Amino acid sequence: MGKIKIGKVPCELVTYEVSVKIQCITGSSLTEMTAPVIVGNEAGYTESAVEFSYKDIRLINVYPRIGPQSGGTQLAITGQYLNIGTVIVAYLDNYACRVNLTQASSSRLTCVTSRASKPTNIARLTLSIDGANRTLEGNPFNYTQDPTIMEIKPLKSFVSGGRMIFVHGSNLNSIQKPEMEVYYFNDPVPVNKTVCTVLSSTQMECPSPAVNRQFLLASTRIPRSVPRKNSVAKTLELNLRIEFVMDDVVTVRDLEKHFPNLRSQLLFVEDPKFFEFPNQVKLYKGDTLVIEGENLNVASDETDVVVTIGRKPCNVTSLALTQLVCSPPEQQPEDLDENGVKTDKSLPLVVVRVGRNLRFPIGYLRYDLLKPFTFPPEAIAMIAAGIFLFVVFFLAVLVIYRRKSTQAEREYKRIQIQMDTLESNVRSECKQAFAELQTDMTDLTADLENSGIPTLDHMSYIMKVFFPGVSDHPILNAPKVRINGPRTNYDAAMLQFEQLINTKHFLLCFIETLEAQKSFNIRDKVNVASLLMVVLMGKMEYATDILKCLLLRLIEKSVNTKHPQLMLRRTESVVEKMLTNWMALCMYSYLKEYAGSSLFLLFKAIKHQIEKGLVDAITHDARYSLSEERLLKEQIEHSVVTLHIVQEDLDEKIQCKVLDCDTISQVKSKILDALFKNTPFSMRPSIYEVDLEWRHGRGGHLTLQDEDLTTKTINGWKKLNTLAHYGVKESAVMSLISRQNDSFNNCKQSCHNFILGTAGMYFNNLQNPIITVNGDIEIGINHPKIYHLVKPVDDHQYSSKTAERTHKAIPEIFLTRLLSTKGTIQKFVDDFFLNILTVNDALPPAIKWLFDLLDDAAKKHGIQDPEVVHAWKSNSLPLRFWVNFIKNPDFIFDINKTATLDSCLSVIAQTFMDACSTTEHRLGKDSPSNKLLFAKDIPRYRDMVSQFYYDVAMLPVITDQEMGSAMQQLSAQQADEFDTVAALKELYIYVTKYREQITESLNTDVNCRRLHLTHKLNNVACTLEGEETSAC
């Protein structure tokens, strides 16, 4: 064996063919060089005539920098001496890149990327040429998510193609040369394809492919028949499916499979036809240019059509089926075509281009310019005379205008002064509202945290929720002891009826039969639901089972309606009221021990803010309110007065801040609040049981009243007495004493409530007011009408009052007080919403059980819309339970809710309802103020509601055993609170009323017949009548 060298570098022998070929592998060289190949053996050495070169390979750049995860991207690698080896391999980190040696050159090399397991940022490119590795560092390439297609439009084209189709999706910019192909539906071979242009990562445009040949073949297959009279020719259409070629991405090759909701069929129709001008030349006399044709807008619109006159554009303004209208340039363009080539007729050529492929030379356009017209002398004389008369008329009008403008200028200055005054009032009102917004927050929070929470007992709570407005009900009687058996036939019958109620099939049939009766109205449904829950309060596990059955029936009915999300929105069935009552029973402990504190703090915050300002005792309008309807829209001067309260049972004086414009009853109410701060309202003295005594000097005592002999009457209107009326000043000493019998206005509490609660209605309708004199209620024309802060304006006095309106601010100015009130109580609203929308250990398991029931029912019925389930959950808990208690905190607390407080609570309740809705309401300047007030907070509250539903869904599933245990514990806590026999008697009234229908339903139901429930119901009637049950 001989030796082979390249210069001084050895070359390792691989193969040897005698006198034909020697193949060896070169060794490494430390530097670039050029040297001959030296071959030697025992006989000697020989050198090659052609020299061999060692070169240093360099990598400079890679393009493109991104590509899809599926691979197939052709990369162009630039550098030096890239094709000098025999074996070339490229890698992107650990991913191979297939090198195309046929396109390799010294400065450029191409390779195709392979598939990556996930989107990846490549750290380095490695190029191996005959074992020599070169790397390009610094993130030369990134694998991105595969592109997706979301929308293709338009989906109609003319057969010659070229109409621009816009494709919307994601990661489209990762493809360098996307293509659009069209196919017959069962043909794997594409009809035609075009290259698309990527505009951004989310949009690209593709000219529609031409399908002239396929369209012609399809048209020959249409059977020819003799045309009939009045028949309409059917336009030929060709429907092809769309696919995209995007490197090696598979999903865009079959859009129907991978994007089932995407419309991916392109409809081809006949090409539009444009008619040439008659005689090839058209005169243009101004206005617009009309070009006639056929099928012009079947598959194109104004953006697809370009009209040129010479090289100037003719702006297309309208495109109809048979006409195109465009606006030519004002001056005639040069005699060229659209490409700048001279025309034969020395006139500009009109060309219509549709898309990229269709071109229609229409003809030539000649501008017909107007020639100058010579006026005759008679016409000139008449024009001069007309101008002279016009000048005379103009001068006369100018003189009159000058005189009027001087008067208008004086009027304008007067109005300007009024507007400046009005603007100053607005500025002052806004500054005052902002200053009031920042005060008393620290003191208010500390005061509320120290105050106790007067929660109602369980029975009162249940009565408020089950039977609102009813204070005397038979179920409130002491429960009868059943140890010695029933006392009367009625009691015995009711015990038998209770056994039927405890039978599931009877109860379900009973409720379904009642709801099927037309005379069974909403009031009856609510009453039956409440009575049933009273009877079942000691059997909550059974009540929950009944509720579940009824809810599933209701869901089954609702899913078949047009709007299933409206289920549980209103109380229109027995099950909806039963759900309300069941939720109230399950949530009492949660309210009392956890969530009630934040609701009570919110109530006290609103009450404190309202009473800090003026409140009209008659109309209930307040200076500080959340409701525009209850906002006092007048500027009334007033001041704060600090009273020192002295009582015999108190060791020290108590200070109480009131307003000098408060009525005596309002002052008494505030003093009672100060004296009995932590006492339930029902245990406090009423303002009608005490009088207010002003102690002035030594032994000077004066009893203050809303009406007495000193009350002022002006023009038939009597103004209620205030502290300012009596001249009460700062640091006055007051005391509450028992009601005096010789009072001027001696009326019972009910009379006063009736007067104050309805006075606003009487005044608004200008009816005769109700007043009390010597304890009697009298109505008469001659009696004066009562007001407190604002005296209503009679219609006949309105015209005389217009002069007085200049010093009063417009009502809208005082809407800033809504913001002031909202800002003050904002923290308490946020705390309450956060409290009830937080999932923690205190949350009753009933909520998780109910929400899971709704989720499972939605899955069972195939409801895909998440808004439907969201609405069901909102209607069952937030809107059915929490909104009720926001509007009526007196259902859980022993408090006094005034009309002003009620209006503010209604605004907060409406805000909570909006937060539970997924529908976006666009608000404007004409939207109601109660919607605008919390508009910026609604999105944040809406996120809290959604997060609450999500957190509840993530809780561990409540098993039947856990739910049963919780219900048994609840049953034990509330057993024997009400007289269930009385509730059963009330329920049996409905059995008596609808006996025939109930009997028929029991006989029809298979399970009821099997259990002989009809016979048992008849036994109840027999027991009532004192007969033996065996005889029935």
KEVEX-546459 format. One line per 8 residues: number of its first residue (from 1); their letters; for each residue x, y, z of C-alpha. Coordinates in steps of 0.2 Angstrom, whole numbers. Layout:
N
NUM = A = X Y Z | ...
***
This chain:
1032
1 = MGKIKIGK = 0 0 0 | 6 17 -4 | 3 34 4 | -9 48 -2 | -7 66 3 | -14 83 -1 | 1 94 1 | 7 88 18
9 = VPCELVTY = -10 82 24 | -13 64 24 | -28 56 15 | -35 40 22 | -38 27 8 | -55 20 6 | -56 11 -11 | -44 7 -24
17 = EVSVKIQC = -47 1 -42 | -31 -3 -52 | -27 10 -65 | -45 17 -63 | -49 26 -47 | -42 29 -29 | -55 36 -16 | -49 43 1
25 = ITGSSLTE = -55 53 15 | -46 70 18 | -38 74 34 | -40 91 43 | -31 106 38 | -27 120 50 | -28 134 37 | -36 137 20
33 = MTAPVIVG = -24 131 7 | -22 124 -11 | -10 109 -15 | -8 95 -27 | -13 77 -23 | 2 66 -20 | 1 47 -23 | 16 36 -18
41 = NEAGYTES = 21 18 -17 | 37 8 -16 | 42 13 -34 | 40 32 -30 | 28 47 -29 | 18 56 -42 | 8 73 -41 | -9 78 -49
49 = AVEFSYKD = -10 91 -62 | -26 98 -54 | -24 105 -36 | -36 102 -22 | -42 117 -11 | -46 117 8 | -59 131 12 | -66 137 28
57 = IRLINVYP = -86 135 28 | -95 150 35 | -114 152 39 | -121 170 38 | -140 170 38 | -156 159 37 | -172 164 29 | -187 163 34
65 = RIGPQSGG = -186 164 52 | -202 156 57 | -212 141 50 | -226 129 56 | -224 115 68 | -229 102 55 | -213 107 45 | -211 108 26
73 = TQLAITGQ = -204 126 27 | -190 128 14 | -176 137 22 | -162 147 12 | -145 146 21 | -133 159 15 | -114 158 18 | -98 153 9
81 = YLNIGTVI = -92 137 2 | -108 128 6 | -107 115 -8 | -89 110 -7 | -92 93 1 | -101 77 -4 | -112 73 11 | -121 88 18
89 = VAYLDNYA = -133 87 33 | -142 101 42 | -151 101 59 | -162 114 69 | -157 109 87 | -161 91 86 | -174 92 71 | -167 87 54
97 = CRVNLTQA = -168 99 39 | -168 89 23 | -155 97 11 | -159 99 -7 | -142 96 -15 | -148 100 -33 | -150 118 -28 | -134 120 -18
105 = SSSRLTCV = -122 133 -23 | -106 140 -15 | -116 155 -6 | -134 147 -4 | -141 131 2 | -159 126 4 | -167 113 16 | -184 108 21
113 = TSRASKPT = -189 108 39 | -196 92 48 | -210 91 60 | -208 97 78 | -216 90 93 | -222 107 99 | -219 125 95 | -201 128 99
121 = NIARLTLS = -188 142 98 | -173 135 89 | -156 139 98 | -144 135 84 | -143 129 66 | -130 115 63 | -123 112 45 | -112 96 43
129 = IDGANRTL = -102 95 27 | -92 79 26 | -91 78 45 | -86 96 47 | -99 105 58 | -103 124 57 | -117 132 68 | -127 148 67
137 = EGNPFNYT = -132 153 85 | -144 166 92 | -162 159 88 | -160 157 69 | -178 149 67 | -194 147 77 | -207 133 76 | -224 141 78
145 = QDPTIMEI = -242 134 80 | -249 127 64 | -260 140 55 | -279 139 57 | -293 145 45 | -307 154 54 | -316 163 39 | -316 163 20
153 = KPLKSFVS = -325 177 11 | -332 180 -1 | -337 163 -7 | -342 167 -24 | -332 170 -40 | -333 171 -59 | -326 157 -69 | -311 166 -76
161 = GGRMIFVH = -305 168 -58 | -295 182 -51 | -307 188 -39 | -299 192 -22 | -304 180 -8 | -299 185 9 | -294 172 22 | -294 175 40
169 = GSNLNSIQ = -286 164 53 | -270 163 64 | -252 161 62 | -254 163 43 | -237 173 42 | -228 157 46 | -231 151 28 | -220 159 14
177 = KPEMEVYY = -230 153 -1 | -247 147 3 | -258 141 -11 | -277 139 -13 | -284 124 -23 | -301 120 -28 | -308 102 -30 | -323 93 -36
185 = FNDPVPVN = -330 85 -20 | -325 67 -23 | -309 70 -34 | -292 70 -26 | -284 80 -41 | -286 99 -39 | -295 108 -53 | -284 123 -52
193 = KTVCTVLS = -274 133 -39 | -267 150 -36 | -253 158 -25 | -259 168 -10 | -252 184 -3 | -250 184 16 | -255 201 23 | -253 198 42
201 = STQMECPS = -253 184 54 | -272 184 54 | -276 188 35 | -271 183 18 | -278 186 1 | -280 173 -13 | -285 176 -31 | -299 164 -36
209 = PAVNRQFL = -293 150 -48 | -299 150 -66 | -311 135 -70 | -317 140 -87 | -314 122 -94 | -323 113 -80 | -337 126 -81 | -339 123 -100
217 = LASTRIPR = -340 104 -97 | -353 106 -84 | -364 117 -95 | -364 104 -109 | -371 91 -96 | -386 102 -93 | -401 94 -103 | -407 105 -117
225 = SVPRKNSV = -426 107 -118 | -438 118 -128 | -440 135 -119 | -457 138 -113 | -466 155 -113 | -463 165 -97 | -450 153 -91 | -434 160 -82
233 = AKTLELNL = -417 153 -87 | -408 146 -73 | -390 152 -70 | -377 139 -71 | -367 137 -55 | -352 126 -51 | -348 123 -32 | -330 117 -28
241 = RIEFVMDD = -322 114 -11 | -307 124 -5 | -291 117 1 | -275 126 6 | -257 120 3 | -246 127 18 | -230 118 18 | -233 101 27
249 = VVTVRDLE = -248 107 37 | -262 93 36 | -277 102 44 | -279 115 30 | -279 101 17 | -296 95 23 | -306 110 30 | -322 100 31
257 = KHFPNLRS = -315 88 43 | -304 99 54 | -314 115 53 | -332 109 53 | -340 126 57 | -330 134 42 | -339 137 26 | -326 131 13
265 = QLLFVEDP = -336 129 -3 | -332 142 -18 | -347 145 -29 | -342 149 -47 | -354 158 -59 | -353 165 -77 | -342 179 -80 | -349 196 -81
273 = KFFEFPNQ = -351 204 -98 | -348 223 -102 | -355 230 -118 | -345 241 -129 | -350 259 -134 | -360 260 -150 | -348 265 -164 | -334 263 -151
281 = VKLYKGDT = -336 281 -146 | -346 289 -132 | -349 307 -128 | -347 312 -110 | -357 328 -105 | -353 328 -87 | -360 320 -71 | -357 301 -72
289 = LVIEGENL = -352 287 -84 | -364 273 -86 | -358 256 -94 | -371 243 -98 | -368 224 -96 | -375 207 -89 | -372 198 -73 | -361 212 -67
297 = NVASDETD = -364 210 -48 | -368 192 -47 | -350 187 -41 | -342 204 -39 | -344 221 -30 | -337 239 -32 | -321 234 -24 | -317 221 -38
305 = VVVTIGRK = -320 232 -52 | -307 245 -59 | -312 257 -73 | -299 267 -81 | -301 281 -94 | -284 282 -102 | -272 281 -87 | -284 290 -75
313 = PCNVTSLA = -296 281 -64 | -315 282 -65 | -321 280 -47 | -335 267 -46 | -350 273 -37 | -363 259 -41 | -363 242 -47 | -380 234 -52
321 = LTQLVCSP = -384 218 -61 | -384 227 -78 | -376 244 -75 | -360 251 -69 | -359 269 -64 | -343 278 -61 | -337 296 -60 | -324 301 -73
329 = PEQQPEDL = -310 314 -70 | -315 332 -73 | -303 335 -88 | -302 323 -103 | -287 311 -100 | -273 309 -113 | -276 297 -128 | -269 282 -120
337 = DENGVKTD = -274 265 -114 | -272 259 -96 | -254 254 -100 | -249 271 -107 | -250 265 -126 | -256 278 -139 | -273 274 -146 | -278 275 -164
345 = KSLPLVVV = -292 287 -162 | -283 301 -152 | -296 298 -138 | -293 289 -121 | -298 271 -120 | -311 265 -107 | -306 249 -100 | -315 239 -86
353 = RVGRNLRF = -305 226 -76 | -314 213 -65 | -302 205 -53 | -285 200 -60 | -290 190 -75 | -304 199 -84 | -301 214 -95 | -315 223 -106
361 = PIGYLRYD = -311 237 -118 | -327 246 -119 | -323 260 -131 | -317 278 -132 | -323 293 -122 | -325 310 -129 | -328 325 -118 | -342 336 -124
369 = LLKPFTFP = -337 353 -117 | -350 367 -116 | -347 381 -128 | -348 400 -123 | -365 407 -125 | -367 425 -131 | -380 435 -121 | -391 447 -131
377 = PEAIAMIA = -392 465 -125 | -410 464 -119 | -405 450 -107 | -390 460 -101 | -402 475 -97 | -414 464 -88 | -400 456 -77 | -394 474 -73
385 = AGIFLFVV = -411 479 -68 | -413 464 -57 | -396 467 -49 | -401 485 -45 | -418 480 -37 | -409 466 -27 | -396 479 -20 | -410 491 -15
393 = FFLAVLVI = -419 476 -6 | -403 470 2 | -400 488 9 | -417 489 16 | -415 471 24 | -398 477 31 | -406 492 40 | -419 481 48
401 = YRRKSTQA = -406 468 53 | -395 481 61 | -410 487 71 | -415 470 76 | -397 464 80 | -394 478 92 | -410 472 102 | -404 454 100
409 = EREYKRIQ = -386 458 107 | -394 466 122 | -404 450 125 | -389 439 122 | -379 449 135 | -394 446 147 | -394 427 144 | -375 426 145
417 = IQMDTLES = -376 434 163 | -389 421 167 | -378 407 160 | -363 413 169 | -373 413 185 | -379 395 181 | -362 389 178 | -355 396 194
425 = NVRSECKQ = -369 387 203 | -365 371 194 | -346 373 199 | -351 376 217 | -363 361 218 | -349 350 211 | -336 356 223 | -348 354 237
433 = AFAELQTD = -352 336 232 | -334 331 230 | -330 338 247 | -344 329 255 | -338 313 247 | -322 313 257 | -329 316 274 | -335 305 288
441 = MTDLTADL = -329 288 280 | -317 284 295 | -330 288 308 | -344 279 299 | -334 263 297 | -329 263 316 | -347 266 321 | -354 252 310
449 = ENSGIPTL = -341 239 316 | -345 243 334 | -364 242 331 | -373 225 334 | -383 216 321 | -401 213 326 | -405 197 317 | -423 191 316
457 = DHMSYIMK = -427 174 325 | -430 159 313 | -449 159 314 | -450 178 310 | -437 175 296 | -448 161 288 | -464 171 289 | -456 186 280
465 = VFFPGVSD = -450 175 266 | -464 162 265 | -478 174 268 | -472 192 265 | -484 205 272 | -494 192 283 | -492 195 302 | -506 184 308
473 = HPILNAPK = -507 166 301 | -514 150 307 | -498 141 307 | -491 153 320 | -502 145 333 | -493 134 346 | -490 116 338 | -502 103 345
481 = VRINGPRT = -495 89 355 | -498 72 347 | -494 61 361 | -512 57 366 | -518 56 348 | -528 68 338 | -541 79 347 | -554 80 334
489 = NYDAAMLQ = -560 72 318 | -552 86 308 | -535 83 317 | -536 65 313 | -540 68 295 | -526 80 293 | -514 67 300 | -520 55 286
497 = FEQLINTK = -518 69 274 | -500 72 280 | -496 54 277 | -502 57 259 | -491 72 257 | -477 62 263 | -480 50 249 | -469 55 234
505 = HFLLCFIE = -481 50 220 | -496 58 228 | -487 75 231 | -480 75 213 | -497 71 206 | -506 84 217 | -494 98 212 | -495 94 194
513 = TLEAQKSF = -514 93 194 | -516 110 203 | -504 118 191 | -515 112 176 | -530 121 182 | -534 138 174 | -541 145 190 | -525 141 200
521 = NIRDKVNV = -517 158 199 | -500 164 204 | -506 168 222 | -512 151 224 | -496 143 218 | -485 154 230 | -497 149 244 | -497 131 241
529 = ASLLMVVL = -477 131 239 | -475 140 256 | -488 129 265 | -479 113 258 | -462 119 264 | -470 123 281 | -476 105 282 | -460 97 276
537 = MGKMEYAT = -448 108 287 | -446 93 298 | -442 82 283 | -430 92 273 | -422 76 265 | -439 72 258 | -442 90 253 | -426 90 243
545 = DILKCLLL = -430 75 234 | -447 82 229 | -439 98 224 | -426 89 213 | -440 79 204 | -450 95 201 | -434 105 195 | -430 91 182
553 = RLIEKSVN = -448 92 175 | -446 110 174 | -430 109 165 | -437 96 153 | -451 108 148 | -439 123 147 | -426 116 135 | -439 113 122
561 = TKHPQLML = -444 132 122 | -436 146 112 | -428 154 127 | -423 141 139 | -412 153 149 | -428 161 155 | -431 147 167 | -433 152 185
569 = RRTESVVE = -432 170 180 | -450 173 188 | -461 164 200 | -474 156 188 | -475 139 196 | -475 130 212 | -458 123 211 | -450 140 208
577 = KMLTNWMA = -458 147 225 | -453 130 233 | -435 133 227 | -435 151 235 | -442 144 251 | -430 129 251 | -415 141 248 | -421 152 262
585 = LCMYSYLK = -421 137 274 | -404 131 269 | -396 149 269 | -402 155 286 | -387 150 296 | -375 156 282 | -384 173 283 | -384 175 301
593 = EYAGSSLF = -367 169 305 | -357 175 289 | -365 185 275 | -377 195 286 | -364 206 293 | -359 214 276 | -377 216 271 | -381 225 288
601 = LLFKAIKH = -366 236 286 | -371 241 268 | -389 245 275 | -382 256 289 | -370 265 277 | -384 270 266 | -395 275 280 | -381 285 288
609 = QIEKGLVD = -377 294 271 | -396 298 268 | -399 305 285 | -383 316 284 | -393 327 272 | -410 333 270 | -425 321 268 | -442 328 263
617 = AITHDARY = -454 320 276 | -469 321 264 | -461 316 247 | -447 306 254 | -435 314 242 | -417 315 249 | -402 326 246 | -391 310 246
625 = SLSEERLL = -398 296 236 | -394 282 223 | -411 284 215 | -414 299 203 | -433 297 207 | -429 300 226 | -417 314 223 | -421 331 231
633 = KEQIEHSV = -418 342 216 | -418 359 225 | -405 369 234 | -411 372 252 | -401 382 264 | -398 372 280 | -386 369 294 | -381 355 306
641 = VTLHIVQE = -387 357 324 | -379 347 338 | -392 342 352 | -388 337 370 | -400 323 375 | -404 321 393 | -414 306 399 | -418 301 417
649 = DLDEKIQC = -411 283 415 | -395 290 407 | -380 295 418 | -373 307 405 | -378 317 390 | -378 310 373 | -374 321 358 | -385 319 342
657 = KVLDCDTI = -382 328 326 | -398 334 317 | -402 347 304 | -412 363 307 | -423 359 293 | -428 342 300 | -446 340 306 | -449 335 324
665 = SQVKSKIL = -453 317 319 | -437 316 310 | -428 323 325 | -436 311 337 | -431 296 325 | -413 302 325 | -413 303 344 | -420 286 346
673 = DALFKNTP = -407 279 334 | -393 287 345 | -402 281 361 | -406 263 355 | -391 260 343 | -390 242 346 | -408 238 350 | -419 229 337
681 = FSMRPSIY = -432 241 330 | -447 231 336 | -441 233 354 | -438 252 353 | -451 265 357 | -460 272 342 | -459 291 337 | -478 291 340
689 = EVDLEWRH = -476 285 358 | -464 300 363 | -464 318 362 | -449 330 360 | -446 342 375 | -435 357 373 | -427 362 390 | -422 380 389
697 = GRGGHLTL = -415 389 404 | -421 386 422 | -438 376 422 | -442 381 404 | -449 366 395 | -457 367 378 | -465 352 369 | -461 352 350
705 = QDEDLTTK = -473 345 338 | -474 343 319 | -490 353 319 | -497 365 333 | -504 382 334 | -488 390 328 | -488 381 312 | -488 393 297
713 = TINGWKKL = -501 392 283 | -497 401 266 | -509 401 252 | -518 385 258 | -502 376 261 | -497 371 279 | -478 368 282 | -473 356 295
721 = NTLAHYGV = -463 363 310 | -445 361 310 | -431 365 323 | -428 381 313 | -446 386 315 | -444 385 334 | -427 394 334 | -418 379 341
729 = KESAVMSL = -399 383 341 | -383 374 343 | -380 364 359 | -399 364 363 | -404 352 377 | -418 340 372 | -427 326 380 | -439 312 375
737 = ISRQNDSF = -455 311 386 | -470 300 385 | -483 306 373 | -495 319 380 | -513 317 379 | -517 336 376 | -506 337 360 | -512 348 346
745 = NNCKQSCH = -510 334 333 | -515 318 343 | -516 304 330 | -511 286 331 | -496 279 322 | -507 271 309 | -514 288 305 | -497 296 303
753 = NFILGTAG = -490 282 292 | -505 284 281 | -503 303 280 | -485 303 277 | -484 288 266 | -498 294 254 | -496 313 255 | -485 313 240
761 = MYFNNLQN = -498 305 229 | -511 317 235 | -501 332 231 | -495 326 214 | -513 323 209 | -519 340 217 | -532 331 227 | -538 336 244
769 = PIITVNGD = -525 332 258 | -529 322 273 | -525 330 289 | -529 327 307 | -537 339 319 | -540 333 338 | -537 315 333 | -549 314 319
777 = IEIGINHP = -545 311 300 | -554 324 290 | -554 328 271 | -560 344 265 | -558 358 252 | -555 371 265 | -542 362 275 | -524 367 271
785 = KIYHLVKP = -512 355 261 | -496 349 270 | -478 351 264 | -461 350 272 | -446 356 261 | -453 359 244 | -470 366 241 | -478 358 225
793 = VDDHQYSS = -482 371 211 | -500 371 205 | -503 372 187 | -512 389 187 | -497 396 197 | -484 389 184 | -484 404 173 | -482 417 187
801 = KTAERTHK = -467 407 193 | -456 408 177 | -447 423 183 | -442 415 199 | -433 400 190 | -417 410 186 | -410 408 203 | -414 389 204
809 = AIPEIFLT = -402 377 196 | -408 364 183 | -412 347 191 | -399 338 181 | -385 348 191 | -390 338 207 | -386 321 199 | -368 324 206
817 = RLLSTKGT = -376 320 222 | -379 302 216 | -360 300 213 | -357 307 230 | -368 295 238 | -361 280 227 | -343 285 231 | -347 285 250
825 = IQKFVDDF = -355 268 250 | -344 260 236 | -333 251 249 | -348 243 257 | -356 237 241 | -339 230 235 | -337 221 252 | -355 214 252
833 = FLNILTVN = -353 207 234 | -336 200 238 | -343 192 253 | -357 183 245 | -347 178 229 | -333 170 239 | -332 151 240 | -327 146 258
841 = DALPPAIK = -330 133 271 | -346 143 277 | -355 140 260 | -370 129 262 | -368 112 253 | -385 115 245 | -378 128 233 | -365 115 226
849 = WLFDLLDD = -379 102 225 | -391 114 216 | -377 120 204 | -372 102 200 | -390 97 197 | -391 111 184 | -375 107 176 | -379 88 174
857 = AAKKHGIQ = -396 92 167 | -389 104 154 | -376 90 149 | -391 77 148 | -401 88 137 | -386 93 126 | -386 111 130 | -369 118 123
865 = DPEVVHAW = -372 136 126 | -364 141 142 | -375 156 144 | -390 145 147 | -382 136 162 | -375 153 168 | -393 160 167 | -400 146 177
873 = KSNSLPLR = -388 147 191 | -391 166 192 | -409 164 192 | -409 151 206 | -397 159 218 | -392 177 215 | -408 184 207 | -420 172 217
881 = FWVNFIKN = -412 174 234 | -399 188 236 | -409 201 226 | -423 198 237 | -413 201 253 | -404 216 245 | -421 224 242 | -428 218 258
889 = PDFIFDIN = -415 217 272 | -430 218 285 | -433 200 280 | -417 195 290 | -414 210 301 | -426 219 314 | -424 236 306 | -435 250 299
897 = KTATLDSC = -434 252 280 | -440 269 274 | -446 273 256 | -429 282 253 | -419 268 259 | -430 256 248 | -426 266 232 | -407 265 235
905 = LSVIAQTF = -407 247 239 | -417 244 223 | -403 252 213 | -390 241 221 | -401 226 218 | -402 231 199 | -384 233 199 | -382 215 205
913 = MDACSTTE = -394 209 192 | -384 217 178 | -368 209 185 | -377 192 184 | -382 194 166 | -370 190 152 | -378 202 140 | -369 218 137
921 = HRLGKDSP = -380 233 137 | -373 248 127 | -376 264 138 | -377 282 132 | -381 299 138 | -400 295 137 | -398 279 148 | -406 279 165
929 = SNKLLFAK = -395 286 179 | -396 270 190 | -388 260 175 | -375 274 172 | -371 275 191 | -362 258 192 | -358 256 174 | -339 255 176
937 = DIPRYRDM = -341 243 190 | -352 231 181 | -338 222 172 | -328 219 188 | -344 212 197 | -348 201 182 | -331 193 183 | -334 190 201
945 = VSQFYYDV = -350 181 197 | -342 170 184 | -327 166 196 | -339 161 209 | -348 149 198 | -331 142 193 | -326 140 211 | -342 131 215
953 = AMLPVITD = -340 119 201 | -322 115 207 | -328 110 224 | -329 92 228 | -345 83 223 | -358 83 237 | -363 64 239 | -381 59 242
961 = QEMGSAMQ = -376 54 259 | -368 70 263 | -383 80 257 | -395 69 267 | -385 71 283 | -385 90 280 | -404 90 277 | -407 79 292
969 = QLSAQQAD = -397 91 303 | -407 106 296 | -424 96 300 | -419 94 318 | -415 112 320 | -432 119 314 | -444 105 319 | -460 109 327
977 = EFDTVAAL = -458 128 325 | -475 130 316 | -492 122 318 | -491 109 303 | -509 104 306 | -515 122 302 | -504 122 286 | -512 105 281
985 = KELYIYVT = -529 112 284 | -525 127 272 | -518 114 259 | -533 103 260 | -544 118 255 | -536 115 237 | -540 97 238 | -558 101 242
993 = KYREQITE = -559 114 227 | -551 102 214 | -556 85 221 | -563 78 205 | -547 83 195 | -535 76 208 | -545 60 209 | -545 58 190
1001 = SLNTDVNC = -526 61 190 | -523 48 204 | -533 35 195 | -524 39 179 | -506 37 186 | -500 19 187 | -490 21 203 | -504 30 212
1009 = RRLHLTHK = -516 16 208 | -504 3 214 | -503 12 231 | -522 15 232 | -520 33 234 | -537 38 228 | -545 27 242 | -533 34 255
1017 = LNNVACTL = -539 52 249 | -557 47 251 | -553 40 268 | -547 58 273 | -564 65 268 | -573 51 277 | -563 55 293 | -568 73 291
1025 = EGEETSAC = -586 69 291 | -585 57 305 | -588 42 295 | -580 25 297 | -566 23 284 | -572 5 280 | -588 12 274 | -579 24 261
***
